[in-house]
Every structure is written in structure tokens, then in C-alpha cells.
Amino acid sequence: MRALLCLFVLMFAGASFAAPKYPAPTVKVHAEKLTAYSYYIPGLAGAASTKNEGFMSNAGFVITPAGVVVFDTLGSPSLAQEMVKRIRALTKLPIKRVIVSHYHADHYYGIQVFKELGAEIWAHEGGKGVVGSDAAKLRFEQRKQILGKWINDRTQRFLTPDLWLSGDTDFELGGLHFRLRHVGPAHSDEDLVMFVEEDGVLFAGDLVFKGRVPFVGDADSKLWLNALEKLIALKPKILIPGHGAASSTPMEDLILTRDYLVFLRAAMGRAVNELVPFEEAYDKTDWSRYEMMPAFPEANRRNAYNTYILMEKESLAK
């Protein structure tokens, strides 16, 4: 009798462990193989919405003989849970480490799922204080309004990393060599990219956008342009942007992002020098090269306004 009771308890516990902890998304989450070791999870186009359920950024992972290294964790615990399923369909090796590219909601809201599995979380120390900031709290409230089924006070926990990195860091796992490069402040102060030497794969976070308008936000575009030069120096064979499809022609995507930032700075810088108010400057600017790209309606005006403010500051500093 006691043996049967123990068996029942074990079966119940196993069933409970296997059951999904977070609401399942309806969007399809799948992994694409890039090379012998590297994979990525391609997000959908556009900004976060009820339709895409916040699945609008990429994440990636590398399966080494000694375990898995994950790069970014998608935009909700539910999406991260699906990512784990995709990893588990390929390997039962432990998920050893998670690298956070930066602390924007669509890239780190799934951290807790990997932490629950025992993974170490690494991020750059430039992100200290971001999670508890007023801006992060505001973003969380916005996400709850849009994605309340998947992101809410019951499902979301905000965790600090196990290790704050102070600069460039190299490590080896299972015979594979990883280069972590701090390229911020650019898109954010804490920008990290991950280069897998054996594969020639560069996980670039939000420094590079493919097929859509970048989200510039409050970033310093001058520093961002400098960061792009660092990525070029790595000479990747394959590039995984923060948004958009994987690229086997990394230079083209690096140039697209660079040209957009250069265009913003030129247009808004000219307006500042000529004392043209922002609204007038924005309306007179020819956006035809970019206006049909995904995320243009959601991101471009804010990008332009923040660049206008930045160019004012640069002008006053001369």
C-alpha cells in the first residue's frame, strides 16, 4: 500500500512538473538551425501588439557538447516557456547560461523561466538599476495593457543577473569559444553582443535591425554608429539581429541600420541648425525610403524626435 502511495505521489509530482506554468501563446514559436551549433527563434514583424502577443524580437541558443548557451529570452514568460520546449526538442543537455543583450522588455521578460531551470544569467553592469527604474515600470504597465493575458502581476518576476559583466568577456563551453562584447552605450547603455567563433555567428541584439525600422528610443546615435564599426570588425558569417530574419549577408544589414541613423542625424541636425521646430522638420523630411518598412508608424516619429533633442544637445556642446 505504501509503495502504491509513493508511486502515486511521484506520478502526480511528475505531471505537475511537466504542466505548463504560464499561459500558452497562440503564436507559433519555432527554432531555425543556422550552423552545426547555433539556432535562433525568429520573432514576428512590428511592435508589440495583441496580435503578435509580444513576440516581436529574436532570441537564440547554442548547443555545445557540455550544455546550452541562450542569448535573450523573448518578451514574456509564456514565450520563453515555448523557447525552452524548442530547445528540449533538440537536446536534453542542461541550459547553462543566459546572456542578456539589454534590458528592453521584448528581450528579457522571459528570464525567470530560464532561472527556474538553474541557468546562470549574465548581463552588462550598464543595466544596473534599469529594471526598477520609472521607465521600466511604465513599460511594464504598457505591456500589461496590451498583453495582459501573458504579462501581468501574477506571471511576471523581475530578476537581477547572477553576474554583472564589467566589459568584454570570453568564455569556453564544450569546446566552443564565445566572445561577449560590450558595445554600449548605443541602443542602450548595457548593449552586449555574442560571437560564436567556431560558427562565425554573431547575435547582435538590437544594434542591428533587418527589414524594419530600428527602435532608437533614447539611444545616442553617435555612439551607436561607433558600435556598428565594432561589429563589422568581428567579420561575422551570419548575423542574428534583434528583429528581422537571420542574415547571411551581415554587411548589408549593418549598412541599412547605419544609413538610417546617419539619415536621422542629418535631417534633424539640419533642422536644429536652421532653428526649424521639430513638427515642421518632421513633416518636411522625405521618409519615402523607410515609410513602407515594418515598425515605421510606431517607431519613426519617436526616433526622429529623440534624435532632434540629441542634435540640440550636441549643438549646444560645441
C-alpha positions in Angstrom: 0.0 0.0 0.0 2.8 2.4 0.9 4.6 1.6 -2.3 1.5 2.4 -4.3 1.0 5.6 -2.5 4.6 6.7 -3.2 4.2 5.8 -6.8 1.0 7.9 -7.0 2.8 10.9 -5.4 5.7 10.6 -7.8 3.4 10.4 -10.8 1.4 13.4 -9.6 4.6 15.4 -9.0 6.0 14.5 -12.4 2.7 15.5 -14.1 2.7 18.8 -12.2 6.3 19.5 -13.1 5.6 18.8 -16.8 2.5 21.0 -16.9 2.9 24.5 -18.4 3.4 27.1 -15.7 2.5 30.1 -17.9 -0.4 30.6 -20.3 0.4 29.2 -23.7 0.8 31.7 -26.5 -1.2 31.1 -29.7 1.5 32.5 -32.0 3.9 29.8 -33.4 7.3 29.8 -31.8 9.9 27.8 -33.7 13.7 27.3 -33.9 15.7 27.6 -37.1 19.1 25.9 -37.4 21.9 28.2 -38.6 25.0 26.1 -38.3 26.3 23.0 -36.6 25.7 24.5 -33.2 23.7 27.7 -33.4 19.9 28.2 -33.7 17.6 31.2 -33.4 14.0 31.9 -32.6 12.6 34.4 -35.2 10.1 36.8 -33.9 7.3 38.4 -35.8 7.4 41.8 -37.5 6.2 45.1 -36.0 5.9 46.5 -32.5 4.4 44.6 -29.5 0.6 44.1 -30.0 -2.3 41.9 -29.0 -2.0 40.2 -32.4 1.7 39.1 -32.1 1.4 38.6 -28.3 4.6 40.4 -27.7 6.5 38.0 -29.9 8.4 40.6 -32.0 12.0 40.1 -31.2 14.5 37.3 -31.8 16.4 35.1 -29.4 19.0 32.4 -30.0 20.8 29.5 -28.5 24.0 27.4 -29.0 24.1 23.7 -28.2 27.6 22.7 -27.1 28.6 19.2 -26.0 28.6 20.5 -22.4 25.3 22.4 -22.4 23.3 25.2 -23.9 24.0 28.9 -24.0 21.0 31.1 -24.6 21.0 34.7 -26.0 18.0 36.7 -24.9 14.7 35.3 -23.5 11.9 36.8 -25.6 9.1 39.1 -24.4 7.2 37.1 -21.9 7.5 34.1 -19.6 5.0 32.3 -21.9 7.2 32.9 -25.0 10.3 31.8 -23.0 8.4 28.6 -22.0 7.9 27.9 -25.7 11.5 28.6 -26.4 12.5 26.0 -23.8 10.3 23.5 -25.5 12.1 24.1 -28.8 15.4 23.6 -27.1 14.3 20.4 -25.4 13.1 19.0 -28.7 16.7 19.2 -29.8 18.7 18.3 -26.7 18.3 17.2 -23.1 21.6 18.9 -22.1 21.3 21.5 -19.4 20.7 25.1 -20.2 23.9 26.5 -18.6 23.9 30.2 -19.3 21.7 33.1 -20.5 23.2 36.2 -22.0 21.0 39.3 -21.8 21.7 41.7 -24.7 20.0 44.6 -23.0 17.1 45.4 -20.6 14.3 46.2 -23.0 11.0 44.3 -22.4 11.0 42.2 -25.6 14.4 40.7 -24.8 14.4 40.0 -21.1 10.9 39.4 -19.8 11.4 35.6 -20.1 14.5 35.5 -17.8 12.6 33.9 -14.9 11.8 30.8 -16.9 15.5 30.0 -17.5 16.4 30.9 -13.9 13.8 28.4 -12.7 15.8 25.7 -14.7 19.0 26.6 -13.0 20.7 28.7 -15.7 23.2 31.4 -14.8 22.1 34.9 -16.0 24.8 37.2 -17.3 24.3 40.9 -18.3 26.4 44.0 -18.5 26.6 46.2 -15.5 25.4 49.2 -17.5 21.9 47.7 -16.9 22.1 48.1 -13.1 19.1 50.0 -11.9 17.2 49.7 -15.2 14.7 47.1 -14.0 13.5 49.1 -11.1 13.5 52.5 -12.9 10.5 54.6 -13.6 10.9 54.0 -17.3 10.8 50.2 -16.8 7.8 50.4 -14.5 6.0 52.5 -17.2 6.9 49.9 -19.9 5.5 47.1 -17.7 2.2 49.0 -17.3 2.1 49.4 -21.0 2.8 45.8 -21.6 0.1 44.7 -19.2 -2.5 46.8 -21.0 -1.5 45.3 -24.4 -0.6 41.8 -23.3 -2.5 41.3 -20.0 -3.1 37.6 -20.5 0.6 36.8 -20.8 2.2 39.7 -18.9 0.7 40.7 -15.6 1.5 41.0 -11.9 0.9 37.2 -11.4 3.1 36.0 -14.2 6.0 38.4 -14.2 9.0 38.5 -11.9 12.0 40.8 -12.4 15.3 39.2 -11.6 18.8 40.6 -11.4 21.6 38.6 -13.1 23.9 36.2 -11.3 26.8 38.0 -12.9 27.2 41.7 -13.9 29.9 41.9 -16.5 32.2 45.0 -16.4 33.5 44.7 -20.0 34.3 42.3 -22.8 34.3 38.7 -21.7 35.4 35.5 -23.4 34.4 32.0 -22.2 34.6 28.4 -23.4 31.9 25.7 -23.0 32.0 22.3 -24.5 35.0 23.2 -26.7 33.2 26.2 -28.3 34.5 29.7 -27.8 32.2 32.6 -27.1 33.1 36.3 -27.3 30.9 38.7 -25.4 31.5 42.3 -26.5 30.1 45.3 -24.7 29.3 47.8 -27.4 27.2 50.2 -25.4 26.2 52.8 -24.8 24.5 52.6 -28.1 20.9 51.3 -28.4 21.2 51.0 -24.6 24.0 51.5 -22.0 24.3 47.8 -21.5 24.4 46.5 -25.0 26.1 43.1 -25.3 26.6 41.0 -28.4 27.7 37.4 -28.6 30.0 36.0 -31.2 30.5 32.2 -31.6 33.9 31.7 -33.0 33.5 28.2 -34.4 30.3 29.1 -36.2 31.1 32.7 -37.2 27.6 33.6 -35.8 27.0 37.0 -34.3 24.0 37.5 -32.1 23.8 41.3 -32.3 20.8 42.2 -30.1 19.1 45.5 -31.1 22.2 47.1 -32.6 21.1 45.8 -36.0 17.6 45.6 -37.4 16.8 43.6 -40.5 13.8 44.5 -42.7 12.3 47.0 -40.3 12.8 50.5 -38.9 15.1 50.4 -35.8 13.8 51.5 -32.4 16.2 54.2 -31.4 14.5 55.4 -28.3 16.8 57.5 -26.1 19.9 56.0 -27.5 22.9 58.1 -28.5 23.0 57.5 -32.3 26.6 58.8 -32.5 27.8 56.1 -30.1 25.6 53.6 -31.8 27.3 54.3 -35.1 30.7 53.6 -33.4 29.3 50.3 -32.0 28.4 49.2 -35.5 32.0 49.6 -36.5 32.9 47.1 -33.7 30.5 44.6 -35.1 32.0 45.0 -38.6 35.4 44.2 -37.1 34.2 40.8 -35.9 33.6 39.8 -39.6 30.6 37.5 -38.9 29.5 35.0 -41.5 25.9 35.0 -40.1 24.2 37.8 -38.2 21.2 37.5 -36.0 19.6 40.9 -35.5 17.3 41.7 -32.6 14.5 42.0 -35.1 14.1 40.5 -38.5 15.4 37.4 -40.3 18.9 36.0 -39.8 21.3 37.4 -42.3 23.9 35.6 -44.4 25.0 39.0 -45.7 25.7 40.8 -42.5 27.3 43.9 -44.2 24.0 44.8 -45.9 22.1 44.8 -42.7 24.8 46.7 -40.8 24.8 49.3 -43.6 20.9 49.6 -43.5 21.0 50.3 -39.8 23.9 52.7 -40.2 22.3 54.6 -43.1 19.1 55.0 -41.1 20.9 56.5 -38.2 23.0 58.7 -40.4 19.8 59.9 -42.2 18.1 60.7 -38.9 21.1 62.7 -37.7 21.5 64.6 -40.9 17.8 65.5 -41.2 17.3 66.5 -37.6 20.7 68.1 -37.3 19.9 70.4 -40.3 16.6 71.4 -38.7 18.3 72.2 -35.4 21.0 74.3 -37.2 18.3 76.2 -39.1 16.1 76.6 -36.0 13.2 74.7 -37.6 10.7 73.4 -35.0 10.5 69.6 -34.8 7.0 69.1 -36.1 7.7 71.2 -39.1 11.0 69.5 -39.7 9.4 66.1 -39.4 6.6 66.9 -41.9 9.1 68.3 -44.4 11.5 65.3 -44.3 11.3 62.8 -47.1 10.8 59.4 -45.3 10.0 57.5 -48.5 13.0 55.2 -48.2 11.7 53.9 -44.9 7.9 54.6 -44.6 6.8 51.2 -46.0 9.0 49.2 -43.6 7.6 47.4 -40.6 7.5 49.4 -37.4 7.8 52.8 -39.2 4.4 54.1 -37.8 5.2 53.0 -34.3 8.9 54.0 -34.1 9.9 56.6 -36.6 8.4 59.8 -35.1 9.8 59.0 -31.7 13.2 58.1 -33.2 13.2 61.5 -35.1 12.1 63.5 -32.0 14.8 61.9 -29.8 17.4 62.5 -32.4 16.3 66.1 -32.7 16.8 66.5 -29.0 20.2 64.8 -29.2 21.3 67.1 -32.0 20.2 70.1 -29.9 22.4 68.9 -27.1 25.3 68.3 -29.5 24.9 71.7 -31.0 25.0 73.4 -27.5 28.1 71.4 -26.6 30.1 72.8 -29.5 
